[in-house]
Amino acid sequence: MTFRRFALLLFLCAPVAVFSQTADRAYWLETMDKLARPVLSNLAKDNLRQAMPVKLSPKIDNAALRSQDAYLEAFGRLMSGIAPWLGGEGGSAKEVALRTQYRAWALKAIGNAVNPAAKDYMAWDAGGQPLVDASYLALAFLRCPWLWEHLDTTTRRQVADAFIRTRSIVPAFNNWLLFQGMIEAFFCHYGLPWDKVRIDYALRQMEQWYIGDGVYSDGPEYHWDYYNSYVIHPYLFEILTIAGDRYHGMLATVRQRNERYAEIQERLINTDGSYPATGRSIVYRGGAFHHLADMAWRQALPSALVPAQVRCALTAVLHKTLDAPGTFSADGWLQMGLAGSQPDLADWYITTGSGYLCANIFLPLGLPETDPFWAGAPMPWTAQKIWSGQDITPDHAID
């Protein structure tokens, strides 16, 4: 590599001030810990309801109900994001010690969340919202079998009972169909009675909502938001992988669409880690790149995306969305906003717990530090290449 090219790479990575793969992983772990510690440490002590301040969007629709749902929101969404790391092995002595602590917290937290006698027993069927966040917890068990394997028999039964309670909730006619599908995929994977119809309906209906070039409509009408990443692509692929024996043709098609949407997502990340603040639920912060992170963790990125390139892009997103002043309260709880505390950005269903969906950007921490995602030298992502004047191949649709 020439000195000029090396200097260009340093310049392009300068907006996020991270110049080595070792520093990147250390920063990801530090930030994940900052996000997750208040939730899991308190829930492990059966103290989440007392400790977590429940704040609501200024536009909230039902304050009493949303306040009850906030705890499961924070817990389920957080667990879905850190699950691959919890199930991993190795790393530095510091990382191993941190994982050991989080595993202990996670098992106790799950026990308290599903134990009707616990103070932190979650509201599994209060309104419609629990279907959403129970599905994220179900996804966590699928991403980290270690969790299920280390629960005692009573807690396993209580987890299943809690998930069964969500079957009384009628999903909205949009991405919510995948929430019930994910819970049934959990039952299927762990050898429990499951409802094939709920999965079949979700998969077939989502296929009807495919509109082209790797993108689905979230219901009958298309909206320009990040729900293809928050939910649709990661959920579709996981459900098909677990329970899709009869959908082999669909799985191959979804893989192609996944790759295309990953390319689109990477191109949405600007040179400084910002991205278009469009659509509802924008306060999910880096959760907007759930899909790109999921593809990196699965080692399923398209050939056009070098893993280290994606690491640098997602690192920039993390800095942009979680380092801003006001992002965390004085006692460490995530605030509503995209870059700092911005409660007016929050939609009518947003609570303190909602934003923890951003934990899903941390999925690649489930890869060992020797994986190309972490071991590859820092390099510019697509926006940096283009806006620095590099000549690269153009973008093209797949259909």
Contacts in CASP RR format, 6 or more apart in sequence:
PFRMAT RR
TARGET T0000
AUTHOR 0000-0000-0000
METHOD contacts of the structure
MODEL  1
MTFRRFALLLFLCAPVAVFSQTADRAYWLETMDKLARPVLSNLAKDNLRQ
AMPVKLSPKIDNAALRSQDAYLEAFGRLMSGIAPWLGGEGGSAKEVALRT
QYRAWALKAIGNAVNPAAKDYMAWDAGGQPLVDASYLALAFLRCPWLWEH
LDTTTRRQVADAFIRTRSIVPAFNNWLLFQGMIEAFFCHYGLPWDKVRID
YALRQMEQWYIGDGVYSDGPEYHWDYYNSYVIHPYLFEILTIAGDRYHGM
LATVRQRNERYAEIQERLINTDGSYPATGRSIVYRGGAFHHLADMAWRQA
LPSALVPAQVRCALTAVLHKTLDAPGTFSADGWLQMGLAGSQPDLADWYI
TTGSGYLCANIFLPLGLPETDPFWAGAPMPWTAQKIWSGQDITPDHAID
8 388 0 8 1.000
9 378 0 8 1.000
9 379 0 8 1.000
9 380 0 8 1.000
10 19 0 8 1.000
11 388 0 8 1.000
12 271 0 8 1.000
12 380 0 8 1.000
12 384 0 8 1.000
12 385 0 8 1.000
12 388 0 8 1.000
13 19 0 8 1.000
13 312 0 8 1.000
13 378 0 8 1.000
13 380 0 8 1.000
15 271 0 8 1.000
15 272 0 8 1.000
15 273 0 8 1.000
15 316 0 8 1.000
16 272 0 8 1.000
16 273 0 8 1.000
16 312 0 8 1.000
16 315 0 8 1.000
16 316 0 8 1.000
16 319 0 8 1.000
17 319 0 8 1.000
18 24 0 8 1.000
18 27 0 8 1.000
18 312 0 8 1.000
18 315 0 8 1.000
18 319 0 8 1.000
18 378 0 8 1.000
19 378 0 8 1.000
20 378 0 8 1.000
21 308 0 8 1.000
21 311 0 8 1.000
21 374 0 8 1.000
21 375 0 8 1.000
21 376 0 8 1.000
21 377 0 8 1.000
21 378 0 8 1.000
24 311 0 8 1.000
24 312 0 8 1.000
24 315 0 8 1.000
24 374 0 8 1.000
24 378 0 8 1.000
25 365 0 8 1.000
25 369 0 8 1.000
25 374 0 8 1.000
27 315 0 8 1.000
27 318 0 8 1.000
28 315 0 8 1.000
28 318 0 8 1.000
28 362 0 8 1.000
28 364 0 8 1.000
28 365 0 8 1.000
29 95 0 8 1.000
29 98 0 8 1.000
29 365 0 8 1.000
31 318 0 8 1.000
31 322 0 8 1.000
31 362 0 8 1.000
32 82 0 8 1.000
32 85 0 8 1.000
32 359 0 8 1.000
32 362 0 8 1.000
32 365 0 8 1.000
33 98 0 8 1.000
34 322 0 8 1.000
34 328 0 8 1.000
34 332 0 8 1.000
35 78 0 8 1.000
35 322 0 8 1.000
35 334 0 8 1.000
35 356 0 8 1.000
35 358 0 8 1.000
35 359 0 8 1.000
36 78 0 8 1.000
36 82 0 8 1.000
36 102 0 8 1.000
36 359 0 8 1.000
38 51 0 8 1.000
38 52 0 8 1.000
38 331 0 8 1.000
38 332 0 8 1.000
38 333 0 8 1.000
39 48 0 8 1.000
39 52 0 8 1.000
39 74 0 8 1.000
39 75 0 8 1.000
39 78 0 8 1.000
39 356 0 8 1.000
40 78 0 8 1.000
40 102 0 8 1.000
40 105 0 8 1.000
40 106 0 8 1.000
40 109 0 8 1.000
41 105 0 8 1.000
42 48 0 8 1.000
42 50 0 8 1.000
42 51 0 8 1.000
42 52 0 8 1.000
43 71 0 8 1.000
43 75 0 8 1.000
43 105 0 8 1.000
43 108 0 8 1.000
43 109 0 8 1.000
43 112 0 8 1.000
43 113 0 8 1.000
43 120 0 8 1.000
44 104 0 8 1.000
44 105 0 8 1.000
44 106 0 8 1.000
44 108 0 8 1.000
44 109 0 8 1.000
44 112 0 8 1.000
45 108 0 8 1.000
46 112 0 8 1.000
46 118 0 8 1.000
46 119 0 8 1.000
46 120 0 8 1.000
47 119 0 8 1.000
47 120 0 8 1.000
48 71 0 8 1.000
48 74 0 8 1.000
48 75 0 8 1.000
48 112 0 8 1.000
48 120 0 8 1.000
49 71 0 8 1.000
49 119 0 8 1.000
49 120 0 8 1.000
50 119 0 8 1.000
52 70 0 8 1.000
52 71 0 8 1.000
52 74 0 8 1.000
52 333 0 8 1.000
52 352 0 8 1.000
52 353 0 8 1.000
53 329 0 8 1.000
53 331 0 8 1.000
53 333 0 8 1.000
53 352 0 8 1.000
54 67 0 8 1.000
54 70 0 8 1.000
54 71 0 8 1.000
54 351 0 8 1.000
54 352 0 8 1.000
54 353 0 8 1.000
55 335 0 8 1.000
55 336 0 8 1.000
55 343 0 8 1.000
55 351 0 8 1.000
55 352 0 8 1.000
56 63 0 8 1.000
56 66 0 8 1.000
56 67 0 8 1.000
56 350 0 8 1.000
56 351 0 8 1.000
56 352 0 8 1.000
57 336 0 8 1.000
57 343 0 8 1.000
57 346 0 8 1.000
57 347 0 8 1.000
57 348 0 8 1.000
57 349 0 8 1.000
57 350 0 8 1.000
57 351 0 8 1.000
58 343 0 8 1.000
58 344 0 8 1.000
58 346 0 8 1.000
59 346 0 8 1.000
59 347 0 8 1.000
59 348 0 8 1.000
60 66 0 8 1.000
60 348 0 8 1.000
60 349 0 8 1.000
60 350 0 8 1.000
60 351 0 8 1.000
61 348 0 8 1.000
61 349 0 8 1.000
65 126 0 8 1.000
65 127 0 8 1.000
65 129 0 8 1.000
66 129 0 8 1.000
66 349 0 8 1.000
66 351 0 8 1.000
67 351 0 8 1.000
68 123 0 8 1.000
68 126 0 8 1.000
69 123 0 8 1.000
69 126 0 8 1.000
69 127 0 8 1.000
69 129 0 8 1.000
69 130 0 8 1.000
69 133 0 8 1.000
69 351 0 8 1.000
70 351 0 8 1.000
70 352 0 8 1.000
70 353 0 8 1.000
70 354 0 8 1.000
71 120 0 8 1.000
71 122 0 8 1.000
71 123 0 8 1.000
71 353 0 8 1.000
72 113 0 8 1.000
72 122 0 8 1.000
72 123 0 8 1.000
72 124 0 8 1.000
72 129 0 8 1.000
72 130 0 8 1.000
72 133 0 8 1.000
72 134 0 8 1.000
72 137 0 8 1.000
73 129 0 8 1.000
73 132 0 8 1.000
73 133 0 8 1.000
73 351 0 8 1.000
73 353 0 8 1.000
73 354 0 8 1.000
73 355 0 8 1.000
73 356 0 8 1.000
74 352 0 8 1.000
74 353 0 8 1.000
74 355 0 8 1.000
74 356 0 8 1.000
75 109 0 8 1.000
75 113 0 8 1.000
75 122 0 8 1.000
75 133 0 8 1.000
75 137 0 8 1.000
76 133 0 8 1.000
76 134 0 8 1.000
76 136 0 8 1.000
76 137 0 8 1.000
76 140 0 8 1.000
76 356 0 8 1.000
77 133 0 8 1.000
77 136 0 8 1.000
77 353 0 8 1.000
77 354 0 8 1.000
77 355 0 8 1.000
77 356 0 8 1.000
77 357 0 8 1.000
77 359 0 8 1.000
77 360 0 8 1.000
78 356 0 8 1.000
78 359 0 8 1.000
79 106 0 8 1.000
79 136 0 8 1.000
79 137 0 8 1.000
79 140 0 8 1.000
79 359 0 8 1.000
80 136 0 8 1.000
80 137 0 8 1.000
80 139 0 8 1.000
80 140 0 8 1.000
80 143 0 8 1.000
80 359 0 8 1.000
80 360 0 8 1.000
81 140 0 8 1.000
81 143 0 8 1.000
81 359 0 8 1.000
81 360 0 8 1.000
81 361 0 8 1.000
81 362 0 8 1.000
81 363 0 8 1.000
82 102 0 8 1.000
82 140 0 8 1.000
82 359 0 8 1.000
82 362 0 8 1.000
82 365 0 8 1.000
83 139 0 8 1.000
83 140 0 8 1.000
83 141 0 8 1.000
83 143 0 8 1.000
83 144 0 8 1.000
83 147 0 8 1.000
84 143 0 8 1.000
84 144 0 8 1.000
84 297 0 8 1.000
84 363 0 8 1.000
84 364 0 8 1.000
84 365 0 8 1.000
84 366 0 8 1.000
84 367 0 8 1.000
85 99 0 8 1.000
85 102 0 8 1.000
85 362 0 8 1.000
85 365 0 8 1.000
85 366 0 8 1.000
86 99 0 8 1.000
86 102 0 8 1.000
86 103 0 8 1.000
86 106 0 8 1.000
86 144 0 8 1.000
86 146 0 8 1.000
86 147 0 8 1.000
87 99 0 8 1.000
87 103 0 8 1.000
87 144 0 8 1.000
87 145 0 8 1.000
87 146 0 8 1.000
87 147 0 8 1.000
87 366 0 8 1.000
88 99 0 8 1.000
88 146 0 8 1.000
88 366 0 8 1.000
88 368 0 8 1.000
89 368 0 8 1.000
90 96 0 8 1.000
90 368 0 8 1.000
91 368 0 8 1.000
91 369 0 8 1.000
92 369 0 8 1.000
103 146 0 8 1.000
103 150 0 8 1.000
106 147 0 8 1.000
107 147 0 8 1.000
107 150 0 8 1.000
107 151 0 8 1.000
110 147 0 8 1.000
110 151 0 8 1.000
110 155 0 8 1.000
110 159 0 8 1.000
111 118 0 8 1.000
111 151 0 8 1.000
111 155 0 8 1.000
111 158 0 8 1.000
112 118 0 8 1.000
112 119 0 8 1.000
112 120 0 8 1.000
112 121 0 8 1.000
113 120 0 8 1.000
113 121 0 8 1.000
113 122 0 8 1.000
113 137 0 8 1.000
113 162 0 8 1.000
114 121 0 8 1.000
114 122 0 8 1.000
114 155 0 8 1.000
114 158 0 8 1.000
114 159 0 8 1.000
114 161 0 8 1.000
114 162 0 8 1.000
115 121 0 8 1.000
115 155 0 8 1.000
115 158 0 8 1.000
116 158 0 8 1.000
122 130 0 8 1.000
122 162 0 8 1.000
123 130 0 8 1.000
124 130 0 8 1.000
124 134 0 8 1.000
124 162 0 8 1.000
124 163 0 8 1.000
124 165 0 8 1.000
124 166 0 8 1.000
125 165 0 8 1.000
125 166 0 8 1.000
125 168 0 8 1.000
125 169 0 8 1.000
127 169 0 8 1.000
128 169 0 8 1.000
129 349 0 8 1.000
130 165 0 8 1.000
130 166 0 8 1.000
130 169 0 8 1.000
131 166 0 8 1.000
131 169 0 8 1.000
131 171 0 8 1.000
131 176 0 8 1.000
131 179 0 8 1.000
131 180 0 8 1.000
131 183 0 8 1.000
132 176 0 8 1.000
132 179 0 8 1.000
134 162 0 8 1.000
134 163 0 8 1.000
134 166 0 8 1.000
134 179 0 8 1.000
134 183 0 8 1.000
135 166 0 8 1.000
135 178 0 8 1.000
135 179 0 8 1.000
135 180 0 8 1.000
135 181 0 8 1.000
135 182 0 8 1.000
135 183 0 8 1.000
135 235 0 8 1.000
136 357 0 8 1.000
138 163 0 8 1.000
138 182 0 8 1.000
138 183 0 8 1.000
138 185 0 8 1.000
138 186 0 8 1.000
139 182 0 8 1.000
139 186 0 8 1.000
139 234 0 8 1.000
139 235 0 8 1.000
139 238 0 8 1.000
140 147 0 8 1.000
141 147 0 8 1.000
141 148 0 8 1.000
141 159 0 8 1.000
141 186 0 8 1.000
141 190 0 8 1.000
142 182 0 8 1.000
142 185 0 8 1.000
142 186 0 8 1.000
142 189 0 8 1.000
142 238 0 8 1.000
142 242 0 8 1.000
143 363 0 8 1.000
148 156 0 8 1.000
148 190 0 8 1.000
151 159 0 8 1.000
160 187 0 8 1.000
160 192 0 8 1.000
163 183 0 8 1.000
163 186 0 8 1.000
163 187 0 8 1.000
166 180 0 8 1.000
166 183 0 8 1.000
167 180 0 8 1.000
167 183 0 8 1.000
167 195 0 8 1.000
169 180 0 8 1.000
171 177 0 8 1.000
171 179 0 8 1.000
171 180 0 8 1.000
173 219 0 8 1.000
173 220 0 8 1.000
174 218 0 8 1.000
174 219 0 8 1.000
174 227 0 8 1.000
175 218 0 8 1.000
175 219 0 8 1.000
175 227 0 8 1.000
175 230 0 8 1.000
175 231 0 8 1.000
175 232 0 8 1.000
175 235 0 8 1.000
177 201 0 8 1.000
177 202 0 8 1.000
177 205 0 8 1.000
177 206 0 8 1.000
178 202 0 8 1.000
178 206 0 8 1.000
178 231 0 8 1.000
178 232 0 8 1.000
178 235 0 8 1.000
178 236 0 8 1.000
178 239 0 8 1.000
179 231 0 8 1.000
179 235 0 8 1.000
180 198 0 8 1.000
180 202 0 8 1.000
181 198 0 8 1.000
181 199 0 8 1.000
181 202 0 8 1.000
181 235 0 8 1.000
181 239 0 8 1.000
182 235 0 8 1.000
182 238 0 8 1.000
182 239 0 8 1.000
184 194 0 8 1.000
184 195 0 8 1.000
184 196 0 8 1.000
184 198 0 8 1.000
184 199 0 8 1.000
184 243 0 8 1.000
185 194 0 8 1.000
185 199 0 8 1.000
185 238 0 8 1.000
185 239 0 8 1.000
185 242 0 8 1.000
185 243 0 8 1.000
186 192 0 8 1.000
186 242 0 8 1.000
187 193 0 8 1.000
187 194 0 8 1.000
187 195 0 8 1.000
188 194 0 8 1.000
188 199 0 8 1.000
188 242 0 8 1.000
188 243 0 8 1.000
189 242 0 8 1.000
189 243 0 8 1.000
194 243 0 8 1.000
196 243 0 8 1.000
199 239 0 8 1.000
199 243 0 8 1.000
199 244 0 8 1.000
202 239 0 8 1.000
203 236 0 8 1.000
203 239 0 8 1.000
203 240 0 8 1.000
203 244 0 8 1.000
203 247 0 8 1.000
203 250 0 8 1.000
206 216 0 8 1.000
206 232 0 8 1.000
206 236 0 8 1.000
207 250 0 8 1.000
209 216 0 8 1.000
209 217 0 8 1.000
209 218 0 8 1.000
209 219 0 8 1.000
209 220 0 8 1.000
210 216 0 8 1.000
210 217 0 8 1.000
210 257 0 8 1.000
211 217 0 8 1.000
211 222 0 8 1.000
212 397 0 8 1.000
212 398 0 8 1.000
212 399 0 8 1.000
213 260 0 8 1.000
213 264 0 8 1.000
213 397 0 8 1.000
213 398 0 8 1.000
213 399 0 8 1.000
214 228 0 8 1.000
214 257 0 8 1.000
214 258 0 8 1.000
214 260 0 8 1.000
214 261 0 8 1.000
214 264 0 8 1.000
214 398 0 8 1.000
214 399 0 8 1.000
215 228 0 8 1.000
215 261 0 8 1.000
215 264 0 8 1.000
216 228 0 8 1.000
216 232 0 8 1.000
216 233 0 8 1.000
217 223 0 8 1.000
218 225 0 8 1.000
218 227 0 8 1.000
218 228 0 8 1.000
218 232 0 8 1.000
223 279 0 8 1.000
223 280 0 8 1.000
224 278 0 8 1.000
224 279 0 8 1.000
225 278 0 8 1.000
225 279 0 8 1.000
225 280 0 8 1.000
225 281 0 8 1.000
225 282 0 8 1.000
226 278 0 8 1.000
226 279 0 8 1.000
226 281 0 8 1.000
226 282 0 8 1.000
226 284 0 8 1.000
226 287 0 8 1.000
226 288 0 8 1.000
227 281 0 8 1.000
228 261 0 8 1.000
228 291 0 8 1.000
229 261 0 8 1.000
229 265 0 8 1.000
229 287 0 8 1.000
229 288 0 8 1.000
229 289 0 8 1.000
229 290 0 8 1.000
229 291 0 8 1.000
229 292 0 8 1.000
230 281 0 8 1.000
230 284 0 8 1.000
230 287 0 8 1.000
230 288 0 8 1.000
230 290 0 8 1.000
230 357 0 8 1.000
231 290 0 8 1.000
233 257 0 8 1.000
233 258 0 8 1.000
233 261 0 8 1.000
233 291 0 8 1.000
233 294 0 8 1.000
234 290 0 8 1.000
234 291 0 8 1.000
234 294 0 8 1.000
234 360 0 8 1.000
236 254 0 8 1.000
237 251 0 8 1.000
237 254 0 8 1.000
237 255 0 8 1.000
237 258 0 8 1.000
237 294 0 8 1.000
237 298 0 8 1.000
240 247 0 8 1.000
240 250 0 8 1.000
240 251 0 8 1.000
240 254 0 8 1.000
241 251 0 8 1.000
244 250 0 8 1.000
244 251 0 8 1.000
255 300 0 8 1.000
256 398 0 8 1.000
257 398 0 8 1.000
258 291 0 8 1.000
258 295 0 8 1.000
258 300 0 8 1.000
259 295 0 8 1.000
259 300 0 8 1.000
259 301 0 8 1.000
259 302 0 8 1.000
260 302 0 8 1.000
260 397 0 8 1.000
260 398 0 8 1.000
261 291 0 8 1.000
262 291 0 8 1.000
262 292 0 8 1.000
262 295 0 8 1.000
262 301 0 8 1.000
262 302 0 8 1.000
262 305 0 8 1.000
263 302 0 8 1.000
263 304 0 8 1.000
263 305 0 8 1.000
263 395 0 8 1.000
265 289 0 8 1.000
265 291 0 8 1.000
265 292 0 8 1.000
266 292 0 8 1.000
266 305 0 8 1.000
266 309 0 8 1.000
266 310 0 8 1.000
266 313 0 8 1.000
266 381 0 8 1.000
266 382 0 8 1.000
267 382 0 8 1.000
267 383 0 8 1.000
267 395 0 8 1.000
268 275 0 8 1.000
268 276 0 8 1.000
269 275 0 8 1.000
269 289 0 8 1.000
269 313 0 8 1.000
269 314 0 8 1.000
269 316 0 8 1.000
269 317 0 8 1.000
269 381 0 8 1.000
269 382 0 8 1.000
269 383 0 8 1.000
270 383 0 8 1.000
271 383 0 8 1.000
271 384 0 8 1.000
271 387 0 8 1.000
271 388 0 8 1.000
272 316 0 8 1.000
272 320 0 8 1.000
273 313 0 8 1.000
273 316 0 8 1.000
273 317 0 8 1.000
273 319 0 8 1.000
273 320 0 8 1.000
274 320 0 8 1.000
275 288 0 8 1.000
275 317 0 8 1.000
277 338 0 8 1.000
277 345 0 8 1.000
280 347 0 8 1.000
281 347 0 8 1.000
281 350 0 8 1.000
281 354 0 8 1.000
281 357 0 8 1.000
282 288 0 8 1.000
282 337 0 8 1.000
282 338 0 8 1.000
282 345 0 8 1.000
283 336 0 8 1.000
283 337 0 8 1.000
283 338 0 8 1.000
283 342 0 8 1.000
283 345 0 8 1.000
283 346 0 8 1.000
283 347 0 8 1.000
283 350 0 8 1.000
283 354 0 8 1.000
283 355 0 8 1.000
284 354 0 8 1.000
284 355 0 8 1.000
284 357 0 8 1.000
284 358 0 8 1.000
285 321 0 8 1.000
285 322 0 8 1.000
285 337 0 8 1.000
285 338 0 8 1.000
285 355 0 8 1.000
285 357 0 8 1.000
285 358 0 8 1.000
285 361 0 8 1.000
286 317 0 8 1.000
286 318 0 8 1.000
286 321 0 8 1.000
286 322 0 8 1.000
286 358 0 8 1.000
286 360 0 8 1.000
286 361 0 8 1.000
287 293 0 8 1.000
287 357 0 8 1.000
287 358 0 8 1.000
287 359 0 8 1.000
287 360 0 8 1.000
287 361 0 8 1.000
288 317 0 8 1.000
289 314 0 8 1.000
289 317 0 8 1.000
289 361 0 8 1.000
290 357 0 8 1.000
290 360 0 8 1.000
290 361 0 8 1.000
290 363 0 8 1.000
292 310 0 8 1.000
292 313 0 8 1.000
292 314 0 8 1.000
293 314 0 8 1.000
293 360 0 8 1.000
293 361 0 8 1.000
293 362 0 8 1.000
293 363 0 8 1.000
293 364 0 8 1.000
294 360 0 8 1.000
294 363 0 8 1.000
295 301 0 8 1.000
296 307 0 8 1.000
296 310 0 8 1.000
296 311 0 8 1.000
296 314 0 8 1.000
296 363 0 8 1.000
296 364 0 8 1.000
296 367 0 8 1.000
296 373 0 8 1.000
297 363 0 8 1.000
297 364 0 8 1.000
297 366 0 8 1.000
297 367 0 8 1.000
299 307 0 8 1.000
299 367 0 8 1.000
299 371 0 8 1.000
301 307 0 8 1.000
301 310 0 8 1.000
304 393 0 8 1.000
306 372 0 8 1.000
306 379 0 8 1.000
307 371 0 8 1.000
307 372 0 8 1.000
307 373 0 8 1.000
307 376 0 8 1.000
308 372 0 8 1.000
308 373 0 8 1.000
308 375 0 8 1.000
308 376 0 8 1.000
308 377 0 8 1.000
308 378 0 8 1.000
308 379 0 8 1.000
309 379 0 8 1.000
309 380 0 8 1.000
309 381 0 8 1.000
309 382 0 8 1.000
310 373 0 8 1.000
310 381 0 8 1.000
311 364 0 8 1.000
311 373 0 8 1.000
311 374 0 8 1.000
311 376 0 8 1.000
312 378 0 8 1.000
312 379 0 8 1.000
312 380 0 8 1.000
312 381 0 8 1.000
313 381 0 8 1.000
313 382 0 8 1.000
314 361 0 8 1.000
314 364 0 8 1.000
316 381 0 8 1.000
317 361 0 8 1.000
318 361 0 8 1.000
320 339 0 8 1.000
321 327 0 8 1.000
321 338 0 8 1.000
321 339 0 8 1.000
321 358 0 8 1.000
322 358 0 8 1.000
324 339 0 8 1.000
324 340 0 8 1.000
325 340 0 8 1.000
326 335 0 8 1.000
326 340 0 8 1.000
326 341 0 8 1.000
327 334 0 8 1.000
327 335 0 8 1.000
327 337 0 8 1.000
327 339 0 8 1.000
327 340 0 8 1.000
327 341 0 8 1.000
328 334 0 8 1.000
328 335 0 8 1.000
329 335 0 8 1.000
333 352 0 8 1.000
334 352 0 8 1.000
334 353 0 8 1.000
334 355 0 8 1.000
334 356 0 8 1.000
334 358 0 8 1.000
335 341 0 8 1.000
335 343 0 8 1.000
336 342 0 8 1.000
336 343 0 8 1.000
336 345 0 8 1.000
336 346 0 8 1.000
336 350 0 8 1.000
336 352 0 8 1.000
336 354 0 8 1.000
336 355 0 8 1.000
337 343 0 8 1.000
337 345 0 8 1.000
337 346 0 8 1.000
338 345 0 8 1.000
346 354 0 8 1.000
364 373 0 8 1.000
364 374 0 8 1.000
367 373 0 8 1.000
367 374 0 8 1.000
368 374 0 8 1.000
369 375 0 8 1.000
380 388 0 8 1.000
380 390 0 8 1.000
382 392 0 8 1.000
385 392 0 8 1.000
386 392 0 8 1.000
END
